[in-house]
């Protein structure tokens, strides 16, 4: 199989080298998927730099967290798939490859009529956003939800879920063009963080202590301002730490507002929790995608052999939505 391997850790994209490796083998309740497309995530960039290693059991030197393809081998204990079915899903690593081996319940069928490029842009974004907002954050109709990095894959998925759940959205992004693009997906109060302070803008528009729920992929730089805009019993879902690992916190604010601060990631969870997140997505989100009420945001579709150029685009933070890699 063709795959992209991290030869050594560092910032240079040339550290990703396309190689041929032996075919994988599915055993037990696992299936092998012949991957036709995958997508780039920021976790892949961090893994290449040596800052976000794959959890035990996942390929350590092949990045990639999502895939679409078809079942081409089944383990002896598989009951849900016979072979040749188009499927997509998330994995803890290894999807920068023509094959992945995955538990049979960690994939879902691709809806009829959906293109493989659309399908490749869905799993990590929509499973993560749904798990964070609904399963972890308890989002409900009427909530005011702040989404940081709203123009990214998870952010653009989250914006649409907020709208479908009857909640209201505020989104931050680094440019007017990005905000205009995501505004086509669902209503939101857009904030260009390069020109405005999101705390001041939110307080002007909605008053102090107005936000019910925050989905934050930024971390340290936004920490104090996040706490400031949350209402009493507000919920902060920390999904990423792009701006750093440490932040000072006023514990008095956490106590007096009775804030709920939840850290979440899918990659390192036990298999049972990944199955639950995937199946919740299959029941609550996949029908909306099949009906066209939700849709993936695709920045570009790139041949796998041009992986370096595609990665550099994300490194420069130029993408709006997902960068899809096709085999």
C-alpha positions in Angstrom: 0.0 0.0 0.0 1.0 3.6 -0.6 1.3 5.7 2.5 2.9 8.9 3.9 5.5 8.3 6.7 7.1 10.7 9.1 10.8 10.0 8.7 11.8 12.3 11.5 10.1 15.0 13.6 10.3 18.6 12.7 8.6 21.6 11.1 9.7 20.7 7.5 7.0 19.1 5.4 9.7 17.2 3.6 9.8 15.0 6.7 6.6 13.4 5.3 7.8 10.8 2.7 5.5 8.7 0.5 6.5 5.0 0.7 5.2 1.6 -0.2 4.5 -0.8 2.8 3.0 -4.2 3.1 -0.7 -4.6 3.0 -2.6 -4.6 6.3 -4.6 -7.6 7.6 -8.0 -7.4 9.3 -8.6 -9.8 12.2 -11.3 -10.4 14.8 -13.9 -7.7 14.8 -11.8 -5.4 12.6 -12.3 -4.6 8.9 -9.8 -3.4 6.4 -10.9 -0.3 4.3 -9.4 0.5 1.0 -9.0 4.2 1.4 -10.0 6.4 -1.6 -9.7 9.8 0.2 -8.6 11.3 3.5 -8.3 14.9 4.8 -5.7 17.0 6.6 -6.2 17.9 10.2 -4.1 20.2 12.5 -3.3 17.2 14.6 -1.4 15.8 11.7 0.8 18.9 11.6 1.5 18.6 15.3 2.3 14.9 15.0 4.8 15.6 12.3 6.5 18.1 14.6 6.6 15.5 17.4 4.1 17.4 19.5 1.1 15.1 19.3 2.0 11.4 19.2 -0.5 8.8 18.3 -2.0 6.8 21.2 -0.8 3.2 21.8 -2.0 0.8 19.2 -2.2 3.3 16.4 0.4 3.8 13.7 3.1 6.0 15.2 4.7 7.2 11.9 1.7 7.5 9.6 -0.6 10.5 10.3 -4.3 10.8 9.4 -7.5 10.8 11.4 -10.3 10.2 8.9 -11.0 8.3 5.7 -13.6 7.2 3.2 -13.3 4.0 1.1 -14.8 0.6 0.8 -14.6 -2.6 2.9 -12.1 -5.0 1.2 -11.4 -7.5 4.0 -13.2 -8.6 7.1 -12.0 -10.3 10.3 -13.3 -13.6 11.3 -15.6 -12.1 14.0 -17.1 -9.3 11.8 -20.9 -9.4 11.6 -21.9 -6.0 10.2 -20.1 -5.9 6.9 -19.7 -8.4 4.1 -17.3 -6.5 1.8 -17.4 -3.8 -0.9 -19.6 -1.4 1.2 -18.6 2.3 0.9 -17.9 3.5 4.5 -16.3 6.4 6.3 -15.1 7.1 9.8 -12.4 8.3 12.2 -9.2 6.6 13.3 -6.5 7.3 15.9 -3.9 7.5 13.1 -2.8 5.9 9.8 -5.3 7.3 7.3 -2.5 8.8 5.1 -2.5 5.4 3.5 -4.4 3.3 1.0 -5.5 1.0 3.7 -6.7 1.3 7.3 -7.8 -1.4 9.7 -10.6 -0.4 12.0 -13.2 -1.9 14.4 -16.4 -2.7 12.5 -18.5 -0.3 14.6 -16.2 2.7 14.1 -17.4 3.2 10.5 -20.7 4.1 9.1 -22.1 3.7 5.5 -21.7 6.5 3.1 -25.1 7.9 2.2 -26.3 7.0 -1.4 -25.4 9.8 -3.8 -22.7 11.4 -1.6 -19.4 11.9 -3.4 -16.2 10.5 -1.9 -14.7 14.0 -1.5 -17.7 15.2 0.5 -17.5 12.0 2.6 -13.8 12.5 3.2 -14.4 15.9 4.7 -17.1 14.8 7.1 -16.0 12.3 9.8 -13.5 14.2 12.0 -15.3 17.5 11.7 -18.9 16.4 12.3 -18.2 13.6 14.8 -16.0 15.8 16.8 -18.3 18.8 16.7 -21.4 16.8 17.6 -19.6 15.0 20.5 -18.2 18.3 21.8 -21.4 20.4 21.6 -24.1 17.9 22.2 -22.7 14.9 24.1 -20.2 16.9 26.2 -21.6 20.4 26.2 -25.3 19.6 26.4 -26.3 22.2 23.7 -30.0 22.9 23.6 -32.3 25.2 21.7 -31.9 28.9 22.5 -28.3 28.6 23.7 -25.9 31.3 22.7 -22.8 29.4 21.4 -19.4 30.9 20.7 -17.3 28.9 18.2 -13.6 29.8 17.8 -12.0 29.0 14.5 -15.4 28.9 12.9 -14.0 28.6 9.4 -12.1 25.4 10.1 -13.4 21.9 9.6 -14.8 21.4 13.1 -15.8 25.0 13.4 -17.9 25.0 10.2 -19.5 21.7 11.2 -20.3 23.1 14.7 -21.9 26.2 13.2 -24.3 24.1 11.2 -25.1 21.9 14.2 -25.8 25.0 16.3 -28.4 26.1 13.7 -30.0 22.7 13.4 -30.3 22.4 17.2 -32.1 25.8 17.4 -29.3 27.6 19.1 -27.6 30.9 18.2 -24.0 31.2 17.0 -21.1 33.6 17.4 -18.0 32.7 15.4 -14.4 34.0 15.4 -12.1 33.8 12.3 -9.1 35.5 11.0 -10.5 37.4 8.1 -13.7 38.8 6.5 -13.5 36.4 3.6 -13.6 33.4 5.9 -16.5 34.8 7.8 -18.4 35.5 4.6 -17.9 31.9 3.5 -19.2 30.4 6.7 -22.1 32.8 6.8 -23.5 31.1 3.8 -23.9 27.9 5.9 -25.9 29.3 8.8 -26.7 32.6 10.6 -24.0 33.8 12.9 -22.5 36.9 14.5 -19.1 36.9 12.9 -16.0 38.4 14.6 -12.7 39.0 12.8 -10.3 38.4 15.6 -7.6 40.3 13.7 -9.6 43.5 13.9 -11.8 43.1 16.9 -11.6 41.9 20.5 -14.2 39.1 20.7 -14.9 39.8 24.4 -15.7 43.5 23.7 -17.8 42.7 20.7 -19.8 40.0 22.5 -20.4 42.2 25.5 -21.5 45.1 23.2 -23.9 42.9 21.2 -25.3 40.6 23.9 -24.4 42.2 27.3 -22.0 40.8 30.0 -22.1 37.2 30.9 -24.2 36.2 27.9 -22.7 33.1 26.4 -24.0 29.6 27.3 -21.5 27.4 25.6 -18.0 27.9 24.1 -16.2 25.5 21.7 -12.5 26.5 21.9 -9.7 25.1 19.8 -7.3 28.0 20.7 -6.6 27.6 24.4 -4.2 29.8 26.3 -4.6 33.1 24.5 -8.4 33.1 24.8 -8.7 31.6 28.3 -9.5 34.7 30.4 -11.8 36.2 27.8 -13.7 33.0 27.4 -14.4 32.9 31.2 -15.4 36.6 31.1 -18.1 36.1 28.5 -19.7 33.0 29.9 -22.9 33.3 31.9 -23.5 31.6 35.3 -23.3 27.8 34.8 -21.8 28.4 31.4 -19.9 25.5 29.7 -16.5 25.8 28.1 -15.5 22.9 25.9 -11.7 22.9 25.3 -11.0 21.0 22.1 -7.6 22.3 21.1 -4.6 24.2 22.4 -3.2 25.9 19.3 -2.0 29.0 21.3 -0.2 27.2 24.1 -0.5 24.7 26.9 -0.7 27.0 30.0 -3.0 29.8 31.1 -3.6 31.6 34.4 -7.1 31.3 35.7 -9.1 33.3 38.2 -10.5 30.5 40.3 -12.9 33.0 41.9 -14.5 33.5 38.4 -14.9 29.7 38.0 -16.4 29.4 41.5 -18.7 32.4 41.5 -20.1 31.7 38.0 -20.2 28.0 38.7 -18.6 27.3 35.4 -18.3 23.9 33.7 -14.9 23.4 32.1 -14.6 20.3 30.0 -11.6 19.1 28.1 -12.2 16.7 25.3 -10.5 14.8 22.5 -11.5 11.8 20.5 -8.2 10.4 19.5 -7.1 8.9 22.8 -10.4 7.6 24.0 -11.1 4.0 24.7 -12.6 2.0 21.8 -16.0 1.8 23.5 -16.3 5.6 23.6 -15.2 6.0 20.0 -17.9 3.5 19.0 -20.5 5.5 21.0 -19.4 8.8 19.4 -19.6 7.2 15.9 -23.0 5.6 16.5 -24.4 8.8 18.0 -23.2 10.6 14.9 -24.8 7.9 12.7 -28.2 8.3 14.4 -28.4 12.1 15.0 -26.2 13.7 12.3 -25.8 11.4 9.3 -29.5 11.7 8.4 -29.2 15.5 8.2 -26.2 15.1 6.0 -28.0 12.7 3.7 -30.9 15.1 3.5 -28.6 18.0 2.6 -29.5 20.0 5.7 -25.8 19.8 6.8 -22.9 19.8 4.4 -19.1 19.6 4.6 -17.1 22.7 3.8 -14.3 21.8 1.3 -11.4 24.1 0.8 -9.7 22.1 -1.9 -9.2 18.6 -3.3 -5.6 17.6 -3.9 -4.0 14.4 -5.2 -2.2 12.5 -2.5 1.1 12.9 -4.3 0.9 16.6 -3.7 0.6 16.2 0.0 3.4 18.7 0.8 1.7 21.5 -1.0 -1.6 20.7 0.7 0.0 20.6 4.1 1.7 23.9 3.6 -1.6 25.5 2.8 -2.9 24.5 6.2 0.3 25.5 7.8 -0.2 29.0 6.4 -3.8 29.0 7.8 -5.2 29.7 4.3 -7.9 27.1 4.2 -11.6 27.5 4.8 -12.9 24.1 5.6 -11.3 20.8 4.8 -8.4 20.0 2.5 -9.2 16.6 1.0 -6.5 14.2 -0.3 -7.5 11.6 -2.9 -5.7 8.4 -3.9 
